[in-house]
Amino acid sequence: MVRRQARIPPQPVLLKKPCRAVAPRPPPPWRNPMFADWTYALQDWPTYLGAAWLTLKLSLAAFVLACALGLLGALARRSRHALVRAPAAVYVEVIRNTPVLLQMFVAYFALPSAGLRLSPVQAGIAALGVNVGAYLTEIFRAGIQAVPSGQREASRVLALSPFRTFLHVVLPQALRNVYPAVINQLVQIILGSSLLSAISVPELTGTAMVINSRNLLTIQVFGIAAVLYLVLTNVVVLVAELIGRAAFKPPLRPIRPHQSVLAGLRTAARRLVLIRKEA
């Protein structure tokens, strides 16, 4: 007798799904050598310091030029003659309504065609000084206008010439009024000097770009440059505050405009009395 084997039902064939490639997870930032390797980036610290020193010197030179242009422009804007006021007004409007980068290109690329050839450093100083000088023109003009008219009247009573009145009476008070705004423009010059890298000036930003092209440590290189800019601006502001406290000491009591006129009249009367006694 032949035994029949039990039939095993066929099992269904399970189709396997294709495996998807899983991308490896990026390492955490503290294990990423491009982010964490600050030691290699700091090997160029003498280059960074040299570029920061050049940035400071360029900024101070441009600031001196801007102050001179701003003071002359403010006096021209307050002139009674239209032939003097008009060029100053055109200078302010043109410079304030055009980008500073375009002005740098004009100073470096366009002036040589007119026969005036400047080095990249000279062109950068000229462009920054002319640009900020337009803003300082309005700042100085506002500071001069803020000086009470009684101060000028008292100077006339004392028989001071207009030049001595401006130099010894008006200008010190105007500088005290606009000193914070002027220092703010100096900070803007320091930050705006980064545009000089467009005309091949090896200042801080241009040097950082060169170092980054060599070692490709973008975060480290530009992070160091940002820290140096922060240190530069804060040191300049701190020194400016110390100079301002030493140069512009507040008076013992507030002087009002009518009080200054009366003081001038009293001084003039005393001088007349002394002259009569001597005669």
FIMI-601675 format. One record per residue (C-alpha): residue number from 1; x, y, z. Coordinates in Angstrom, 1 decimal. Each point is the difference from the previous one (the first is absolute). Example, Ala and Ser with C-alpha at 12.3 -4.5 7.8 and 13.67 -1.06 7.14 Angstrom:
BEGIN
1|12.3|-4.5|7.8
2|1.4|3.4|-0.7
This chain:
BEGIN
1|0.0|0.0|0.0
2|1.5|3.3|-1.2
3|-0.4|2.9|2.4
4|-0.7|3.3|-1.5
5|2.0|2.9|1.2
6|-1.8|3.0|1.2
7|0.0|2.8|-2.5
8|1.6|3.1|1.3
9|-1.8|3.1|-1.4
10|2.3|2.3|-1.9
11|1.2|2.9|2.0
12|-0.5|3.5|-1.4
13|3.2|1.6|-1.3
14|0.6|3.3|1.8
15|1.6|2.6|-2.1
16|2.7|1.9|1.8
17|-0.2|3.8|-0.3
18|3.1|1.6|-1.3
19|2.2|1.5|2.7
20|0.4|3.7|-0.1
21|3.5|1.4|0.4
22|0.1|1.9|3.3
23|2.3|3.0|0.0
24|2.5|0.1|2.8
25|-0.8|2.5|2.7
26|2.3|3.0|0.1
27|2.3|0.2|3.0
28|-0.9|2.4|2.7
29|1.6|3.5|-0.2
30|2.6|-0.7|2.7
31|1.3|-3.0|-2.0
32|0.0|1.8|-3.4
33|3.6|0.9|-0.8
34|-1.1|2.9|-2.2
35|-1.8|1.6|2.9
36|2.2|-1.0|3.0
37|3.5|0.4|-1.4
38|0.6|3.6|1.2
39|3.7|-0.8|0.8
40|0.9|-0.1|-3.7
41|-1.9|3.2|-0.7
42|1.7|1.8|2.8
43|3.5|-0.7|-1.4
44|-0.4|3.1|-2.2
45|-0.5|2.3|3.0
46|2.8|2.4|-1.0
47|-1.6|0.5|-3.4
48|-3.4|0.7|1.7
49|1.6|2.6|2.4
50|1.9|1.7|-2.9
51|-3.2|0.3|-2.0
52|-1.9|1.3|3.1
53|2.7|2.6|0.5
54|-0.2|1.1|-3.7
55|-3.8|0.3|0.4
56|0.4|2.2|3.0
57|2.6|2.3|-1.8
58|-2.2|0.3|-3.1
59|-3.0|0.8|2.0
60|1.7|2.7|2.1
61|1.5|1.6|-3.2
62|-3.4|0.0|-1.7
63|-1.6|1.4|3.2
64|2.4|2.9|0.1
65|-0.8|0.8|-3.7
66|-3.7|-0.3|0.7
67|0.1|2.4|3.0
68|1.9|2.6|-2.1
69|-2.5|-0.3|-2.9
70|-2.9|-0.1|2.4
71|1.0|3.2|1.8
72|0.7|1.9|-3.2
73|-3.3|-1.3|-1.5
74|-1.9|1.2|3.1
75|1.5|3.5|-0.2
76|-0.8|0.1|-3.7
77|-3.6|-1.1|0.6
78|-0.4|2.9|2.5
79|1.5|2.5|-2.3
80|-2.0|3.0|-1.1
81|1.3|-0.3|-3.6
82|-1.9|-2.3|-2.3
83|3.1|-0.7|-2.0
84|1.5|-1.6|3.1
85|-3.1|-1.8|1.2
86|-0.9|-1.6|-3.3
87|3.2|-2.1|-0.5
88|-0.2|-1.2|3.6
89|-3.7|-1.0|-0.4
90|0.8|-1.8|-3.3
91|2.9|-1.9|1.7
92|-2.2|-1.1|2.9
93|-2.9|-1.1|-2.2
94|2.2|-1.9|-2.6
95|2.1|-1.8|2.6
96|-2.8|-0.9|2.3
97|-2.1|-1.4|-2.8
98|2.6|-2.2|-1.7
99|1.5|-3.3|1.3
100|3.4|0.2|1.6
101|1.2|-3.0|-2.0
102|-0.7|1.9|-3.2
103|2.0|2.9|1.4
104|2.9|-2.3|0.6
105|-0.1|-1.3|-3.5
106|0.0|3.6|-1.3
107|3.0|0.9|2.2
108|2.0|-3.0|-1.0
109|-1.1|-0.7|-3.6
110|-1.3|3.2|-1.4
111|2.4|2.6|1.4
112|3.1|-1.5|-1.8
113|-1.7|0.7|-3.3
114|-0.2|3.6|1.0
115|3.7|0.1|0.8
116|-0.2|-0.6|3.8
117|1.4|-3.4|0.9
118|-0.6|-1.2|3.6
119|1.2|-3.1|1.7
120|-2.7|-2.4|1.4
121|0.6|1.3|3.5
122|-0.1|3.7|-1.1
123|-3.2|-0.6|-2.0
124|-1.7|-1.7|2.9
125|0.9|2.7|2.5
126|-1.2|2.7|-2.5
127|-3.3|-1.8|-0.7
128|-0.8|-0.7|3.7
129|1.0|3.6|1.0
130|-2.1|1.6|-2.7
131|-3.0|-2.2|0.8
132|0.0|0.5|3.7
133|0.9|3.7|-0.4
134|-3.4|0.6|-1.6
135|-1.7|-1.4|3.1
136|2.2|1.9|2.3
137|-0.9|3.2|-1.9
138|-3.5|-0.2|1.2
139|1.0|-1.1|3.5
140|2.3|2.9|0.4
141|-2.5|2.4|-1.5
142|-2.6|-1.2|2.5
143|2.4|0.3|2.9
144|0.9|3.6|-1.0
145|-3.6|1.0|-0.3
146|-0.7|-1.5|3.5
147|2.4|2.5|1.6
148|-2.2|2.8|1.5
149|0.1|3.3|-1.9
150|0.7|1.8|3.3
151|3.5|-1.4|0.0
152|0.8|1.8|-3.3
153|-1.6|3.2|1.3
154|2.1|-0.1|3.1
155|3.1|-0.5|-2.2
156|-0.9|3.1|-2.1
157|-0.4|2.0|3.2
158|3.5|-1.1|1.0
159|1.3|1.2|-3.4
160|1.1|-3.5|-1.1
161|0.5|-0.5|-3.7
162|-2.2|-2.5|-1.8
163|2.9|-2.5|-0.3
164|0.8|0.2|3.7
165|-3.7|-0.3|0.8
166|-0.3|-3.1|-2.0
167|3.3|-1.5|1.2
168|-0.4|0.7|3.8
169|-3.7|0.2|0.5
170|-2.0|-1.8|-2.6
171|2.2|-2.9|-1.0
172|0.6|-1.4|3.5
173|-3.7|0.0|0.8
174|-0.9|-1.5|-3.4
175|2.5|-2.8|0.4
176|-1.4|-0.8|3.4
177|-3.5|-0.2|-1.6
178|1.0|-2.3|-2.8
179|2.8|-2.1|1.6
180|-2.1|-3.2|0.3
181|-1.2|0.2|-3.6
182|3.5|0.6|-1.2
183|1.4|-3.0|1.8
184|-2.9|-2.0|-1.5
185|1.3|0.9|-3.4
186|3.4|-1.2|0.9
187|-1.4|-3.4|0.8
188|-1.8|0.0|-3.3
189|3.3|0.7|-1.7
190|1.6|-3.0|1.7
191|-2.8|-2.2|-1.1
192|-0.2|1.5|-3.5
193|3.7|-0.6|-0.5
194|-0.9|-3.7|-0.8
195|-1.1|1.2|-3.4
196|3.7|0.9|-0.8
197|0.6|-3.7|-0.7
198|-1.8|0.7|-3.3
199|3.0|2.1|-1.2
200|2.6|-2.4|1.3
201|0.8|1.7|3.3
202|1.4|-2.6|2.5
203|-2.2|1.1|2.9
204|-1.7|-2.3|2.4
205|-2.8|-1.4|-2.2
206|2.3|-0.3|-3.1
207|2.6|-1.8|2.1
208|-2.7|-2.4|1.3
209|-1.1|-0.8|-3.5
210|3.6|-0.8|-1.0
211|0.5|-2.3|3.0
212|-3.3|-1.7|-0.6
213|0.9|-0.8|-3.6
214|3.1|-1.7|1.3
215|-1.2|-2.1|2.9
216|-3.8|-0.1|-0.7
217|-0.9|0.5|3.7
218|-2.8|2.5|-0.7
219|-1.6|0.0|3.4
220|3.2|0.4|1.9
221|1.6|2.6|-2.3
222|-3.0|2.3|-0.2
223|-0.9|-0.6|3.6
224|3.5|1.3|1.0
225|-0.5|3.0|-2.3
226|-3.4|0.8|1.6
227|1.6|-0.2|3.5
228|2.7|2.4|-1.1
229|-2.5|2.4|-1.4
230|-1.9|-0.1|3.3
231|3.1|0.6|2.0
232|1.1|2.9|-2.2
233|-3.3|1.8|0.2
234|-0.4|-0.4|3.7
235|3.6|1.1|0.7
236|-0.5|3.1|-2.2
237|-3.3|0.9|1.7
238|1.6|-0.5|3.5
239|3.0|2.3|-0.9
240|-2.4|2.5|-1.5
241|-2.1|0.1|3.2
242|3.1|0.6|2.1
243|1.1|2.8|-2.3
244|-3.5|1.5|0.1
245|-0.1|-0.1|3.8
246|3.4|1.7|0.2
247|-0.7|2.6|-2.7
248|-3.6|0.9|0.6
249|-0.4|0.4|3.7
250|-3.5|1.2|1.0
251|-0.3|3.5|1.5
252|-0.6|0.5|3.7
253|-3.5|1.4|-0.8
254|-2.1|0.1|-3.2
255|0.5|3.2|-1.9
256|-3.1|1.4|-1.8
257|0.1|2.1|-3.1
258|-1.2|3.2|1.7
259|2.5|-0.5|2.8
260|2.9|-0.2|-2.4
261|-1.1|3.3|-1.7
262|-0.2|1.7|3.4
263|3.4|-1.4|1.0
264|1.5|1.4|-3.2
265|-1.5|3.4|0.6
266|1.2|0.1|3.5
267|3.6|-0.9|-1.1
268|-0.1|2.7|-2.7
269|-1.2|2.6|2.5
270|2.7|-0.9|2.4
271|2.6|0.4|-2.7
272|-1.3|3.4|-0.9
273|0.1|1.1|3.6
274|3.6|-1.2|0.3
275|1.0|1.8|-3.3
276|-1.6|3.3|1.3
277|1.8|-0.3|3.3
278|3.3|-0.5|-1.7
279|-0.6|3.0|-2.3
